[in-house]
Amino acid sequence: MTPLIVAVGRSRPGPERVLFDHYAGRLRGGLAVVEVEEKRPLPVAARKAREAALILAQVPAGAVLIALDERGRAWSSPDLARALDGWRLEARPAVVFAIGGADGHGPAVLERADVKLALGTLTWPHQLVRALIAEQIYRAQCITAGHPYHRE
């Protein structure tokens, strides 16, 4: 099962990208990233709907969709590790972490999502969210393998 990040917007060079590359490079099996973007100046609701369609077009059939959303549930790192391991055992083809645009996800993504996950109540820059997700996937692999990277 390959984890996939589908993100609205383009990654740019900088420290957030370096941090993402650091953790993504440590993952067994890698981490794919697909970037989508609507460049037309649309009203907010129309742009969110278009971004949702672009995100959903990248979600493989049978994949678990985790929508990063400030109103979602907060999980611990062990919770994420257990969930990822369970989906692996179910032979799900992929786990997709969806990072919405500046105004959040369109309703179609939230309706399709298997999990709505909050990274706390703080607002994070989207480029940093990519690095946080990569680190948490790496941490989950370490937890499952019994590696000492994660200490409880």
N, C-alpha and C positions, 0 to 999 in steps of 0.2 A: 504494500500500500504506500503510494507516494504522496506526501503532503504537497499541497499546492496553495499558493497565495494568489488570489485574484484581486487586484487593487485598481481603484480608480486613480488615474494620474501616473505620471512618469517619475521614475527614480532619478535623482540627480547626484552627481559626485559630492562627497562630503563625509563628515564623520559618521552620520547615520548609515550611509551606504557601506562604509568600512566595517562598522559594527555588524550590520546584517551579513556581509560577506564572511566575516569571522565565524559567526555561528552557523550559517548555512554550510560553510565548508567543513564543519565538524560533524555534520549529520550523516548517519549511515543511510545510504539510498538517495541522498540529495534532497533538494527542495526546489520545486519549480515555481516561477513567478510569471504571471501573465498580467500585463498592464493594459487597461482599457481606458478610453477617454472619449468624451463627447466634447468637441471643440466649438460647436455652434452655441451662440448666446441664447439659450432657452430660458423661459421662466423656471423657477426653482422646481415646481412639481413636475414639469415636463422633463427637465434635466435629470431629476432623480429617477423618473420612470425609464428614461433612455439608458442611464447608467445601470439600472437594475437589469434591463434586457441584455446589455453587454456583459454583465457579470454572469447572469444565468446561462448565456450562450457558451460560457467556458466551463461549466460544471458538468463533468462526465455523468452519464447515466449510472445510477446506483451509488453515486458518491454521497458522503456525508457533507452537508453544507453548514459551516459555522459562520454566522454573521457576527462580526464585531460590532457591538451596539452598546451605547452607554446605558441603555435601559435593560440590558441582558443580565444574566446570572453571573455572579462572580464565582469562579472555580479556583481551588488551590492547585498547585502544580501536581500533587499526587492525584487529584481528581482528573486532571487532563491526561496524565499518564495512564490511568485506569481506562478512561474512555478511548484513547487512541489504541491501547492494547486490545480492548474489546472489539473495536471496529476492525482491527487487523485480524482477529480470530474469526470474525464474521465474514472475512474475505471481501470487505468493501473495497472497491477499486481505488478509491482516493478519499482523502479528507481535504476539503477546500475551506480555507480561511478567507472570507470575503471582507475586504476593507473598502468601505464606501467613500463617496466624495465628501466635499466640505460640508454639505448639508445632510449627510447621513445616507442611509439606504432607502431606496424606494420600497413601497409596500410589497412588491412582488418578491423581492429577496427575503424580506422578513417573513412572508407567508411560506416560502419554500424552505426556509432554514430549519434544520434539525435541531440546532442549538443557537440561541442568541447569547453571546458571551461578552461580558463587560470586563475591561481591564481596569477595574476600579471606577471611582467616581470622578477622577481627574480627566481632563481632556488632553490627549496626546497628539503630537504632530504625526501625520500619517506616515511619513518616512521612518519615524522612530517606532511606530507600531509594527512595521515589517521586521525590524530588528528584535523587538520584544517577542513576536511570534516565533521567529527563528530560534531565539534563545530558549523559549518555553518548550518547543518541540525537541530541541537538544536535551534539555533538562528531563523531559518525559522519557526519552530514550535511556538516559542514565538511570533514572528511577527504576524503570522496568528491568534494566540489566544489573541492578544492584551496585552500580558504580558510585563511588563516594562524592561525585560532583554535587549532588543534592544532599544536604544535611538537614534533618528535621529537628 
